[in-house]
Amino acid sequence: MSMMKMSIEEFLRELASDSPAPGGGSVAALGGALGAALVAMVARLTVGKEKYKDQWTCMEELAGKADDLRDRFLALMDEDTAAFNDFMDAMRLPKNSDEEKARRSAAMQEALKKAALVPMKTLQSCRELAEYAKRAVEGGNVNAITDGGTALLLSSSSSKAAAYNVRINLAGVRDQDFCDKTRRELENLIKEIDAVVGEGLKKVEENL
């Protein structure tokens, strides 16, 4: 069953079970989805308020972008679990002959790369979320500024959770060029997210 179709209670029950998936990767994506939903809320609480008339157009656009981003995060919840299951399937391949061992090893390597790339997508989406949340706190309804601040914090925590999932999967990948390239991108994204979140949170603090 797709996690997008689960109730909150059903998802949490599955998360708390002895099944290794869904796990931290799916939770990172869920955190991003929650942040994107908050951005959309702030934007929609701004549109129509006379005080913010000069922001209506950009806030309408922001709400639509945040909705699209939320859907992307939700899809990544399922992708993360699917990537884990693909790796487990590769591990279960027969390994009786040298040929079978080679086939199994190659399948495991491909599955590990995929398992690293899915949370990288979450991390990339968190970069987008951070920027949207910053726009929400800078131009949105000040009465909802802490909701935008929460979205900023979610972009930060989800990005770091996603980064953990990238790194643990890269640990088993033998393709050094792939690992180096992915780690560089990861480090740059985390720095960018931290910078954007820091700027946005200053705006939140100024209004408390």
MDTraj code that builds the backbone (N, CA, C; nanometers):
import mdtraj as md
import numpy as np

residues = "MET SER MET MET LYS MET SER ILE GLU GLU PHE LEU ARG GLU LEU ALA SER ASP SER PRO ALA PRO GLY GLY GLY SER VAL ALA ALA LEU GLY GLY ALA LEU GLY ALA ALA LEU VAL ALA MET VAL ALA ARG LEU THR VAL GLY LYS GLU LYS TYR LYS ASP GLN TRP THR CYS MET GLU GLU LEU ALA GLY LYS ALA ASP ASP LEU ARG ASP ARG PHE LEU ALA LEU MET ASP GLU ASP THR ALA ALA PHE ASN ASP PHE MET ASP ALA MET ARG LEU PRO LYS ASN SER ASP GLU GLU LYS ALA ARG ARG SER ALA ALA MET GLN GLU ALA LEU LYS LYS ALA ALA LEU VAL PRO MET LYS THR LEU GLN SER CYS ARG GLU LEU ALA GLU TYR ALA LYS ARG ALA VAL GLU GLY GLY ASN VAL ASN ALA ILE THR ASP GLY GLY THR ALA LEU LEU LEU SER SER SER SER SER LYS ALA ALA ALA TYR ASN VAL ARG ILE ASN LEU ALA GLY VAL ARG ASP GLN ASP PHE CYS ASP LYS THR ARG ARG GLU LEU GLU ASN LEU ILE LYS GLU ILE ASP ALA VAL VAL GLY GLU GLY LEU LYS LYS VAL GLU GLU ASN LEU".split()
xyz = np.array([
    [0.0840, -0.1203, 0.0000],
    [0.0000, 0.0000, 0.0000],
    [0.0870, 0.1246, 0.0000],
    [0.0568, 0.2176, -0.0896],
    [0.1320, 0.3424, -0.0949],
    [0.1165, 0.4189, 0.0356],
    [0.2272, 0.4750, 0.0833],
    [0.2202, 0.5529, 0.2068],
    [0.1357, 0.6780, 0.1899],
    [0.1246, 0.7255, 0.0662],
    [0.0415, 0.8428, 0.0400],
    [-0.1054, 0.8155, 0.0689],
    [-0.1431, 0.6881, 0.0637],
    [-0.2829, 0.6503, 0.0852],
    [-0.3117, 0.6131, 0.2307],
    [-0.2084, 0.6072, 0.3123],
    [-0.2263, 0.5690, 0.4521],
    [-0.2769, 0.6866, 0.5346],
    [-0.3514, 0.6553, 0.6390],
    [-0.3839, 0.7580, 0.7377],
    [-0.2579, 0.7829, 0.8213],
    [-0.2577, 0.8913, 0.8971],
    [-0.1434, 0.9194, 0.9838],
    [-0.1221, 0.8035, 1.0809],
    [-0.2302, 0.7547, 1.1386],
    [-0.2200, 0.6444, 1.2349],
    [-0.1633, 0.5188, 1.1691],
    [-0.2092, 0.4871, 1.0474],
    [-0.1603, 0.3680, 0.9768],
    [-0.0115, 0.3799, 0.9470],
    [0.0301, 0.4982, 0.9022],
    [0.1716, 0.5172, 0.8704],
    [0.2579, 0.5029, 0.9954],
    [0.2164, 0.5646, 1.1041],
    [0.2954, 0.5574, 1.2270],
    [0.3022, 0.4152, 1.2814],
    [0.1945, 0.3415, 1.2667],
    [0.1949, 0.2020, 1.3113],
    [0.2950, 0.1206, 1.2284],
    [0.2949, 0.1433, 1.0977],
    [0.3895, 0.0734, 1.0100],
    [0.5324, 0.1148, 1.0412],
    [0.5515, 0.2430, 1.0665],
    [0.6844, 0.2951, 1.0987],
    [0.7373, 0.2345, 1.2282],
    [0.6496, 0.2141, 1.3245],
    [0.6896, 0.1621, 1.4555],
    [0.7030, 0.0103, 1.4585],
    [0.6695, -0.0560, 1.3488],
    [0.6753, -0.2023, 1.3449],
    [0.8194, -0.2507, 1.3331],
    [0.8368, -0.3834, 1.3314],
    [0.9718, -0.4394, 1.3202],
    [1.0201, -0.4471, 1.1756],
    [0.9448, -0.3907, 1.0834],
    [0.9890, -0.3842, 0.9440],
    [1.0891, -0.2699, 0.9279],
    [1.2031, -0.2933, 0.8590],
    [1.3034, -0.1873, 0.8445],
    [1.2620, -0.0754, 0.7494],
    [1.1557, -0.0961, 0.6751],
    [1.1061, 0.0084, 0.5847],
    [0.9541, 0.0149, 0.5969],
    [0.8964, 0.1359, 0.6039],
    [0.9610, 0.2665, 0.5910],
    [1.0497, 0.2981, 0.7110],
    [1.1477, 0.3847, 0.6856],
    [1.2403, 0.4246, 0.7900],
    [1.2742, 0.5722, 0.7788],
    [1.3978, 0.6035, 0.8138],
    [1.4397, 0.7429, 0.8192],
    [1.4298, 0.8170, 0.6874],
    [1.4531, 0.7467, 0.5770],
    [1.4456, 0.8127, 0.4467],
    [1.3056, 0.8592, 0.4136],
    [1.2084, 0.7744, 0.4412],
    [1.0690, 0.8113, 0.4167],
    [1.0242, 0.9214, 0.5120],
    [1.0721, 0.9159, 0.6357],
    [1.0374, 1.0196, 0.7328],
    [1.0974, 1.1540, 0.6913],
    [1.2189, 1.1524, 0.6364],
    [1.2795, 1.2765, 0.5872],
    [1.1927, 1.3386, 0.4787],
    [1.1441, 1.2549, 0.3879],
    [1.0581, 1.3047, 0.2807],
    [0.9248, 1.3553, 0.3355],
    [0.8711, 1.2867, 0.4362],
    [0.7466, 1.3312, 0.4982],
    [0.7655, 1.4676, 0.5641],
    [0.8779, 1.4859, 0.6309],
    [0.9059, 1.6161, 0.6915],
    [0.9078, 1.7266, 0.5878],
    [0.9648, 1.6965, 0.4717],
    [0.9646, 1.7938, 0.3632],
    [0.8245, 1.8246, 0.3148],
    [0.7413, 1.7206, 0.3049],
    [0.6024, 1.7398, 0.2609],
    [0.5262, 1.8276, 0.3592],
    [0.5486, 1.8062, 0.4880],
    [0.4832, 1.8883, 0.5899],
    [0.5284, 2.0338, 0.5787],
    [0.6572, 2.0534, 0.5558],
    [0.7084, 2.1892, 0.5397],
    [0.6487, 2.2582, 0.4186],
    [0.6382, 2.1855, 0.3079],
    [0.5803, 2.2424, 0.1859],
    [0.4336, 2.2788, 0.2070],
    [0.3618, 2.1959, 0.2819],
    [0.2211, 2.2254, 0.3115],
    [0.2091, 2.3526, 0.3951],
    [0.3004, 2.3721, 0.4885],
    [0.2991, 2.4937, 0.5696],
    [0.3270, 2.6175, 0.4850],
    [0.4196, 2.6062, 0.3915],
    [0.4482, 2.7189, 0.3021],
    [0.3233, 2.7567, 0.2240],
    [0.2549, 2.6561, 0.1702],
    [0.1321, 2.6820, 0.0943],
    [0.0272, 2.7488, 0.1824],
    [0.0188, 2.7055, 0.3075],
    [-0.0777, 2.7646, 0.4000],
    [-0.0473, 2.9122, 0.4243],
    [0.0791, 2.9431, 0.4520],
    [0.1180, 3.0827, 0.4752],
    [0.0854, 3.1677, 0.3527],
    [0.1171, 3.1153, 0.2359],
    [0.0904, 3.1896, 0.1127],
    [-0.0586, 3.2172, 0.0960],
    [-0.1399, 3.1174, 0.1229],
    [-0.2856, 3.1338, 0.1043],
    [-0.3477, 3.2217, 0.2131],
    [-0.2852, 3.2283, 0.3283],
    [-0.3322, 3.3188, 0.4333],
    [-0.2926, 3.4637, 0.4039],
    [-0.2072, 3.4812, 0.3049],
    [-0.1624, 3.6150, 0.2657],
    [-0.2481, 3.6716, 0.1533],
    [-0.2798, 3.5858, 0.0569],
    [-0.3609, 3.6279, -0.0579],
    [-0.5002, 3.6692, -0.0100],
    [-0.5452, 3.7852, -0.0573],
    [-0.6776, 3.8341, -0.0197],
    [-0.6761, 3.9318, 0.0959],
    [-0.5638, 3.9372, 0.1693],
    [-0.5517, 4.0339, 0.2779],
    [-0.5005, 4.1662, 0.2201],
    [-0.5793, 4.2718, 0.2380],
    [-0.5482, 4.4017, 0.1765],
    [-0.4087, 4.4523, 0.2142],
    [-0.3691, 4.4242, 0.3364],
    [-0.2386, 4.4689, 0.3860],
    [-0.1230, 4.4154, 0.3012],
    [-0.1461, 4.2992, 0.2378],
    [-0.0391, 4.2329, 0.1621],
    [-0.0684, 4.2307, 0.0118],
    [-0.1458, 4.3283, -0.0341],
    [-0.1917, 4.3261, -0.1730],
    [-0.0764, 4.3165, -0.2726],
    [0.0338, 4.3829, -0.2420],
    [0.1480, 4.3800, -0.3342],
    [0.2157, 4.2430, -0.3386],
    [0.1770, 4.1528, -0.2475],
    [0.2357, 4.0184, -0.2429],
    [0.1421, 3.9113, -0.2991],
    [0.0201, 3.9498, -0.3349],
    [-0.0776, 3.8488, -0.3760],
    [-0.0287, 3.7618, -0.4913],
    [0.0222, 3.8257, -0.5952],
    [0.0637, 3.7500, -0.7142],
    [0.1745, 3.6507, -0.6815],
    [0.2773, 3.6984, -0.6120],
    [0.3895, 3.6078, -0.5820],
    [0.3482, 3.5008, -0.4817],
    [0.2550, 3.5326, -0.3919],
    [0.2103, 3.4324, -0.2958],
    [0.1208, 3.3271, -0.3610],
    [0.0408, 3.3683, -0.4581],
    [-0.0385, 3.2700, -0.5333],
    [0.0542, 3.1729, -0.6064],
    [0.1582, 3.2282, -0.6662],
    [0.2568, 3.1449, -0.7360],
    [0.3296, 3.0536, -0.6377],
    [0.3646, 3.1087, -0.5224],
    [0.4354, 3.0301, -0.4210],
    [0.3498, 2.9138, -0.3716],
    [0.2211, 2.9379, -0.3519],
    [0.1313, 2.8312, -0.3058],
    [0.1281, 2.7162, -0.4053],
    [0.1212, 2.7484, -0.5342],
    [0.1197, 2.6441, -0.6369],
    [0.2491, 2.5650, -0.6403],
    [0.3618, 2.6355, -0.6291],
    [0.4914, 2.5676, -0.6287],
    [0.5059, 2.4788, -0.5051],
    [0.4580, 2.5271, -0.3923],
    [0.4663, 2.4481, -0.2691],
    [0.3790, 2.3233, -0.2778],
    [0.2629, 2.3355, -0.3417],
    [0.1769, 2.2179, -0.3618],
    [0.2482, 2.1122, -0.4461],
    [0.3125, 2.1569, -0.5544],
    [0.3863, 2.0639, -0.6410],
    [0.5006, 1.9978, -0.5646],
    [0.5688, 2.0773, -0.4840],
    [0.6806, 2.0248, -0.4059],
    [0.6318, 1.9231, -0.3031],
    [0.5181, 1.9501, -0.2416],
    [0.4608, 1.8552, -0.1454],
    [0.4344, 1.7202, -0.2114],
    [0.3782, 1.7233, -0.3324],
    [0.3512, 1.5986, -0.4049],
    [0.4808, 1.5237, -0.4359],
    [0.5849, 1.5991, -0.4682],
    [0.7141, 1.5365, -0.4980],
    [0.7693, 1.4674, -0.3735],
    [0.7616, 1.5342, -0.2599],
    [0.8076, 1.4731, -0.1348],
    [0.7284, 1.3463, -0.1024],
    [0.5975, 1.3522, -0.1217],
    [0.5146, 1.2350, -0.0923],
    [0.5535, 1.1162, -0.1802],
    [0.5816, 1.1432, -0.3072],
    [0.6255, 1.0361, -0.3972],
    [0.7595, 0.9790, -0.3515],
    [0.8465, 1.0645, -0.2979],
    [0.9776, 1.0195, -0.2513],
    [0.9663, 0.9287, -0.1290],
    [0.8617, 0.9438, -0.0514],
    [0.8404, 0.8519, 0.0609],
    [0.8310, 0.7086, 0.0101],
    [0.7535, 0.6883, -0.0947],
    [0.7388, 0.5541, -0.1519],
    [0.8652, 0.5111, -0.2257],
    [0.9295, 0.6058, -0.2950],
    [1.0523, 0.5728, -0.3683],
    [1.1605, 0.5231, -0.2740],
    [1.1701, 0.5845, -0.1572],
    [1.2736, 0.5451, -0.0621],
    [1.2522, 0.4018, -0.0148],
    [1.1295, 0.3684, 0.0182],
    [1.0997, 0.2320, 0.0614],
    [1.1213, 0.1324, -0.0521],
    [1.0845, 0.1714, -0.1745],
    [1.1040, 0.0839, -0.2903],
    [1.2524, 0.0583, -0.3147],
    [1.3350, 0.1613, -0.2970],
    [1.4792, 0.1459, -0.3169],
    [1.5376, 0.0486, -0.2147],
    [1.4914, 0.0577, -0.0911],
    [1.5371, -0.0361, 0.0119],
    [1.4965, -0.1788, -0.0238],
    [1.3740, -0.1946, -0.0682],
    [1.3256, -0.3285, -0.1045],
    [1.4029, -0.3858, -0.2230],
    [1.4413, -0.2999, -0.3184],
    [1.5221, -0.3454, -0.4320],
    [1.6574, -0.3981, -0.3849],
    [1.7156, -0.3301, -0.2870],
    [1.8437, -0.3760, -0.2333],
    [1.8275, -0.5109, -0.1634],
    [1.7220, -0.5259, -0.0883],
    [1.6976, -0.6531, -0.0202],
    [1.6750, -0.7651, -0.1217],
    [1.6062, -0.7344, -0.2311],
    [1.5862, -0.8338, -0.3374],
    [1.7200, -0.8755, -0.3976],
    [1.8091, -0.7772, -0.4165],
    [1.9416, -0.8075, -0.4718],
    [2.0207, -0.8965, -0.3761],
    [2.0097, -0.8711, -0.2484],
    [2.0810, -0.9521, -0.1491],
    [2.0326, -1.0971, -0.1484],
    [1.9072, -1.1162, -0.1849],
    [1.8492, -1.2512, -0.1827],
    [1.8807, -1.3318, -0.3084],
    [1.9470, -1.2714, -0.4058],
    [1.9812, -1.3444, -0.5281],
    [2.0737, -1.4616, -0.4944],
    [2.0660, -1.5694, -0.5712],
    [2.1509, -1.6866, -0.5433],
    [2.2993, -1.6543, -0.5582],
    [2.3811, -1.7251, -0.4829],
    [2.5262, -1.7008, -0.4851],
    [2.6023, -1.8338, -0.4760],
    [2.5542, -1.9307, -0.5509],
    [2.6164, -2.0632, -0.5469],
    [2.7375, -2.0736, -0.6384],
    [2.7287, -2.0142, -0.7569],
    [2.8400, -2.0200, -0.8522],
    [2.9071, -1.8833, -0.8607],
    [3.0249, -1.8803, -0.9234],
    [3.0952, -1.7533, -0.9423],
    [3.0116, -1.6574, -1.0264],
    [2.9439, -1.7123, -1.1263],
    [2.8593, -1.6285, -1.2121],
    [2.7442, -1.5679, -1.1316],
    [2.6828, -1.6486, -1.0482],
    [2.5727, -1.5981, -0.9650],
    [2.6229, -1.4944, -0.8648],
    [2.7405, -1.5183, -0.8100],
    [2.7974, -1.4220, -0.7152],
    [2.8247, -1.2881, -0.7826],
    [2.8771, -1.2938, -0.9059],
    [2.9062, -1.1703, -0.9799],
    [2.7775, -1.0953, -1.0123],
    [2.6752, -1.1707, -1.0524],
    [2.5461, -1.1088, -1.0854],
    [2.4845, -1.0452, -0.9604],
    [2.4936, -1.1162, -0.8501],
    [2.4385, -1.0640, -0.7240],
    [2.5132, -0.9385, -0.6801],
    [2.6443, -0.9418, -0.6899],
    [2.7253, -0.8268, -0.6497],
    [2.6929, -0.7035, -0.7341],
    [2.6793, -0.7235, -0.8654],
    [2.6468, -0.6119, -0.9548],
    [2.5089, -0.5549, -0.9228],
    [2.4142, -0.6442, -0.8954],
    [2.2784, -0.5997, -0.8621],
    [2.2769, -0.5221, -0.7307],
    [2.3556, -0.5671, -0.6354],
    [2.3626, -0.4972, -0.5068],
    [2.4243, -0.3588, -0.5223],
    [2.5270, -0.3495, -0.6072],
    [2.5895, -0.2191, -0.6299],
    [2.4920, -0.1206, -0.6942],
    [2.4181, -0.1669, -0.7921],
    [2.3196, -0.0796, -0.8576],
    [2.2101, -0.0389, -0.7599],
    [2.1685, -0.1337, -0.6767],
    [2.0637, -0.1042, -0.5785],
    [2.1120, -0.0041, -0.4741],
    [2.2385, -0.0151, -0.4345],
    [2.2939, 0.0799, -0.3384],
    [2.3015, 0.2205, -0.3971],
    [2.3392, 0.2291, -0.5245],
    [2.3423, 0.3606, -0.5900],
    [2.2029, 0.4222, -0.5925],
    [2.1063, 0.3407, -0.6281],
    [1.9683, 0.3895, -0.6314],
    [1.9238, 0.4320, -0.4918],
    [1.9613, 0.3528, -0.3920],
    [1.9230, 0.3836, -0.2544],
    [1.9885, 0.5122, -0.2050],
    [2.1015, 0.5497, -0.2648],
    [2.1657, 0.6771, -0.2310],
    [2.1036, 0.7925, -0.3083],
    [2.0632, 0.7664, -0.4320],
    [2.0105, 0.8738, -0.5167],
    [1.8707, 0.9188, -0.4762],
    [1.7912, 0.8292, -0.4203],
    [1.6559, 0.8695, -0.3785],
    [1.6623, 0.9746, -0.2667],
    [1.7360, 0.9522, -0.1573],
    [1.7453, 1.0590, -0.0570],
    [1.8186, 1.1832, -0.1084],
    [1.9014, 1.1679, -0.2124],
    [1.9597, 1.2871, -0.2745],
    [1.8503, 1.3729, -0.3369],
    [1.7500, 1.3085, -0.3951],
    [1.6357, 1.3839, -0.4485],
    [1.5619, 1.4557, -0.3355],
    [1.5491, 1.3878, -0.2223],
    [1.4863, 1.4520, -0.1066],
    [1.5676, 1.5729, -0.0629],
    [1.6984, 1.5567, -0.0603],
    [1.7879, 1.6657, -0.0215],
    [1.7768, 1.7832, -0.1187],
    [1.7740, 1.7539, -0.2472],
    [1.7578, 1.8594, -0.3477],
    [1.6242, 1.9311, -0.3306],
    [1.5214, 1.8549, -0.2990],
    [1.3893, 1.9140, -0.2779],
    [1.3862, 1.9982, -0.1508],
    [1.4641, 1.9594, -0.0509],
    [1.4738, 2.0389, 0.0719],
    [1.5385, 2.1745, 0.0447],
    [1.6296, 2.1776, -0.0500],
    [1.6900, 2.3065, -0.0889],
    [1.5827, 2.3986, -0.1446],
    [1.4955, 2.3428, -0.2247],
    [1.3839, 2.4182, -0.2813],
    [1.2881, 2.4626, -0.1707],
    [1.2596, 2.3717, -0.0787],
    [1.1701, 2.4034, 0.0323],
    [1.2251, 2.5181, 0.1164],
    [1.3537, 2.5158, 0.1442],
    [1.4140, 2.6222, 0.2244],
    [1.3922, 2.7584, 0.1592],
    [1.4106, 2.7651, 0.0296],
    [1.3921, 2.8912, -0.0427],
    [1.2463, 2.9354, -0.0388],
    [1.1547, 2.8424, -0.0590],
    [1.0118, 2.8760, -0.0553],
    [0.9709, 2.9236, 0.0845],
    [1.0207, 2.8552, 0.1874],
    [0.9864, 2.8927, 0.3249],
    [1.0417, 3.0310, 0.3586],
    [1.1603, 3.0600, 0.3089],
    [1.2193, 3.1930, 0.3308],
    [1.1325, 3.3004, 0.2658],
    [1.0852, 3.2728, 0.1447],
    [0.9955, 3.3683, 0.0786],
    [0.8680, 3.3875, 0.1590],
    [0.8178, 3.2795, 0.2163],
    [0.6936, 3.2863, 0.2942],
    [0.7097, 3.3750, 0.4168],
    [0.8220, 3.3625, 0.4873],
    [0.8400, 3.4439, 0.6081],
    [0.8749, 3.5882, 0.5739],
    [0.9339, 3.6101, 0.4589],
    [0.9723, 3.7463, 0.4211],
    [0.8559, 3.8270, 0.3634],
    [0.7664, 3.7611, 0.2900],
    [0.6585, 3.8347, 0.2250],
    [0.5192, 3.7952, 0.2664],
    [0.5085, 3.6933, 0.3508],
    [0.3773, 3.6406, 0.3868],
    [0.3135, 3.7087, 0.5061],
    [0.1938, 3.6660, 0.5362],
    [0.1163, 3.7167, 0.6489],
    [0.1953, 3.6989, 0.7787],
    [0.2234, 3.8097, 0.8455],
    [0.3080, 3.8041, 0.9648],
    [0.2429, 3.7222, 1.0765],
    [0.1108, 3.7109, 1.0747],
    [0.0426, 3.6306, 1.1762],
    [0.0722, 3.4813, 1.1613],
    [0.1239, 3.4430, 1.0453],
    [0.1576, 3.3020, 1.0204],
    [0.3086, 3.2827, 1.0072],
    [0.3854, 3.3803, 1.0560],
    [0.5305, 3.3746, 1.0333],
    [0.5950, 3.2558, 1.1044],
    [0.5395, 3.2146, 1.2179],
    [0.5992, 3.0987, 1.2860],
    [0.5698, 2.9684, 1.2119],
    [0.4620, 2.9673, 1.1334],
    [0.4358, 2.8504, 1.0484],
    [0.5416, 2.8421, 0.9388],
    [0.5767, 2.9582, 0.8842],
    [0.6861, 2.9618, 0.7876],
    [0.8179, 2.9233, 0.8523],
    [0.8367, 2.9671, 0.9779],
    [0.9573, 2.9297, 1.0512],
    [0.9657, 2.7802, 1.0743],
    [0.8521, 2.7193, 1.1013],
    [0.8483, 2.5736, 1.1173],
    [0.8866, 2.5047, 0.9871],
    [0.8407, 2.5586, 0.8748],
    [0.8779, 2.5027, 0.7442],
    [1.0281, 2.5136, 0.7215],
    [1.0864, 2.6246, 0.7640],
    [1.2321, 2.6401, 0.7533],
    [1.3036, 2.5328, 0.8350],
    [1.2584, 2.5127, 0.9578],
    [1.3207, 2.4121, 1.0439],
    [1.3041, 2.2716, 0.9874],
    [1.1884, 2.2446, 0.9287],
    [1.1659, 2.1134, 0.8670],
    [1.2571, 2.0923, 0.7470],
    [1.2802, 2.1979, 0.6699],
    [1.3715, 2.1835, 0.5551],
    [1.5117, 2.1493, 0.6032],
    [1.5505, 2.2072, 0.7159],
    [1.6827, 2.1800, 0.7725],
    [1.6929, 2.0381, 0.8265],
    [1.5979, 1.9982, 0.9109],
    [1.6050, 1.8647, 0.9717],
    [1.5877, 1.7547, 0.8674],
    [1.4971, 1.7750, 0.7728],
    [1.4755, 1.6729, 0.6692],
    [1.5968, 1.6595, 0.5785],
    [1.6628, 1.7721, 0.5509],
    [1.7821, 1.7656, 0.4656],
    [1.8931, 1.6863, 0.5332],
    [1.9091, 1.7051, 0.6620],
    [2.0151, 1.6342, 0.7341],
    [1.9814, 1.4862, 0.7498],
    [1.8533, 1.4565, 0.7684],
    [1.8111, 1.3162, 0.7747],
    [1.8330, 1.2478, 0.6404],
    [1.7987, 1.3180, 0.5323],
    [1.8211, 1.2627, 0.3985],
    [1.9701, 1.2409, 0.3741],
    [2.0523, 1.3355, 0.4201],
    [2.1972, 1.3235, 0.4017],
    [2.2521, 1.1998, 0.4716],
    [2.2012, 1.1691, 0.5899],
    [2.2424, 1.0467, 0.6588],
    [2.2151, 0.9240, 0.5718],
    [2.0984, 0.9221, 0.5098],
    [2.0610, 0.8071, 0.4273],
    [2.1462, 0.7969, 0.3016],
    [2.1840, 0.9104, 0.2460],
    [2.2761, 0.9082, 0.1317],
    [2.4093, 0.8484, 0.1751],
    [2.4623, 0.9001, 0.2844],
    [2.5965, 0.8610, 0.3275],
    [2.6061, 0.7134, 0.3648],
    [2.5033, 0.6612, 0.4318],
    [2.5123, 0.5207, 0.4740],
    [2.5067, 0.4269, 0.3540],
    [2.4359, 0.4677, 0.2495],
    [2.4306, 0.3848, 0.1289],
    [2.5577, 0.3984, 0.0455],
    [2.6158, 0.5171, 0.0441],
    [2.7418, 0.5352, -0.0286],
    [2.8540, 0.4521, 0.0321],
    [2.8432, 0.4232, 0.1606],
    [2.9489, 0.3472, 0.2284],
    [2.9715, 0.2106, 0.1646],
    [2.8679, 0.1562, 0.1000],
    [2.8820, 0.0253, 0.0370],
    [2.9060, 0.0296, -0.1127],
    [2.9109, 0.1506, -0.1704],
    [2.9290, 0.1643, -0.3159],
    [3.0774, 0.1653, -0.3498],
    [3.1165, 0.0846, -0.4483],
    [3.2579, 0.0741, -0.4855],
    [3.2994, 0.1737, -0.5938],
    [3.2033, 0.2338, -0.6612],
    [3.2320, 0.3313, -0.7666],
    [3.2745, 0.4626, -0.7007],
    [3.4072, 0.4846, -0.6923],
    [3.4588, 0.5996, -0.6181],
    [3.4208, 0.7321, -0.6821],
    [3.4194, 0.7375, -0.8149],
    [3.3801, 0.8616, -0.8828],
    [3.2364, 0.8991, -0.8480],
    [3.1490, 0.8002, -0.8485],
    [3.0089, 0.8227, -0.8117],
    [2.9995, 0.8739, -0.6677],
    [3.0736, 0.8105, -0.5780],
    [3.0707, 0.8503, -0.4367],
    [3.1217, 0.9924, -0.4177],
    [3.2342, 1.0234, -0.4813],
    [3.2931, 1.1569, -0.4660],
    [3.1994, 1.2649, -0.5185],
    [3.1424, 1.2413, -0.6356],
    [3.0511, 1.3384, -0.6963],
    [2.9276, 1.3596, -0.6085],
    [2.8725, 1.2498, -0.5584],
    [2.7519, 1.2586, -0.4760],
    [2.7809, 1.3283, -0.3441],
    [2.8946, 1.2972, -0.2827],
    [2.9293, 1.3604, -0.1547],
    [2.9514, 1.5108, -0.1719],
    [3.0155, 1.5500, -0.2814],
    [3.0366, 1.6937, -0.3057],
    [2.9036, 1.7670, -0.3179],
    [2.8126, 1.7080, -0.3943],
    [2.6814, 1.7708, -0.4108],
    [2.6083, 1.7775, -0.2768],
    [2.6168, 1.6704, -0.1999],
    [2.5521, 1.6659, -0.0685],
    [2.6041, 1.7790, 0.0208],
    [2.7345, 1.7920, 0.0284],
    [2.7937, 1.8943, 0.1154],
    [2.7541, 2.0348, 0.0720],
    [2.7522, 2.0580, -0.0584],
    [2.7136, 2.1901, -0.1088],
    [2.5679, 2.2210, -0.0775],
    [2.4819, 2.1205, -0.0941],
    [2.3393, 2.1410, -0.0668],
    [2.3150, 2.1723, 0.0806],
    [2.3805, 2.0997, 0.1691],
    [2.3634, 2.1243, 0.3127],
    [2.4080, 2.2662, 0.3481],
    [2.5201, 2.3101, 0.2929],
    [2.5676, 2.4467, 0.3198],
    [2.4675, 2.5503, 0.2704],
    [2.4149, 2.5286, 0.1504],
    [2.3186, 2.6227, 0.0938],
    [2.1908, 2.6270, 0.1772],
    [2.1424, 2.5101, 0.2167],
    [2.0202, 2.5040, 0.2975],
    [2.0415, 2.5736, 0.4315],
    [2.1535, 2.5461, 0.4963],
    [2.1821, 2.6092, 0.6257],
    [2.1840, 2.7613, 0.6136],
    [2.2422, 2.8112, 0.5046],
    [2.2505, 2.9563, 0.4851],
    [2.1121, 3.0174, 0.4659],
    [2.0312, 2.9547, 0.3815],
    [1.8962, 3.0067, 0.3549],
    [1.8104, 2.9997, 0.4806],
    [1.8166, 2.8873, 0.5503],
    [1.7382, 2.8706, 0.6729],
    [1.7801, 2.9739, 0.7774],
    [1.9100, 2.9954, 0.7909],
    [1.9588, 3.0942, 0.8870],
    [1.9045, 3.2333, 0.8597],
    [1.9039, 3.2726, 0.7329],
    [1.8507, 3.4038, 0.6956],
    [1.7013, 3.4124, 0.7256],
    [1.6294, 3.3069, 0.6911],
    [1.4851, 3.3066, 0.7142],
    [1.4490, 3.3115, 0.8613],
    [1.5230, 3.2371, 0.9431],
    [1.4925, 3.2341, 1.0864],
    [1.5210, 3.3677, 1.1539],
    [1.6164, 3.4424, 1.1023],
    [1.6405, 3.5772, 1.1555],
    [1.5160, 3.6629, 1.1390],
    [1.4521, 3.6507, 1.0234],
    [1.3288, 3.7256, 0.9972],
    [1.2192, 3.6828, 1.0939],
    [1.2108, 3.5535, 1.1204],
    [1.1105, 3.5042, 1.2155],
    [1.1359, 3.5630, 1.3540],
    [1.2608, 3.5545, 1.3988],
    [1.2959, 3.6030, 1.5327],
    [1.2669, 3.7520, 1.5484],
    [1.2865, 3.8283, 1.4432],
    [1.2618, 3.9730, 1.4481],
    [1.1146, 4.0055, 1.4709],
    [1.0277, 3.9111, 1.4406],
    [0.8837, 3.9359, 1.4504],
    [0.8187, 3.8687, 1.5710],
    [0.8991, 3.8166, 1.6611],
    [0.8439, 3.7514, 1.7806],
    [0.8494, 3.8451, 1.9011],
])
top = md.Topology()
chain = top.add_chain()
for i, resn in enumerate(residues, 1):
    res = top.add_residue(resn, chain, resSeq=i)
    for name in ("N", "CA", "C"):
        top.add_atom(name, md.element.get_by_symbol(name[0]), res)
traj = md.Trajectory(xyz[None], top)
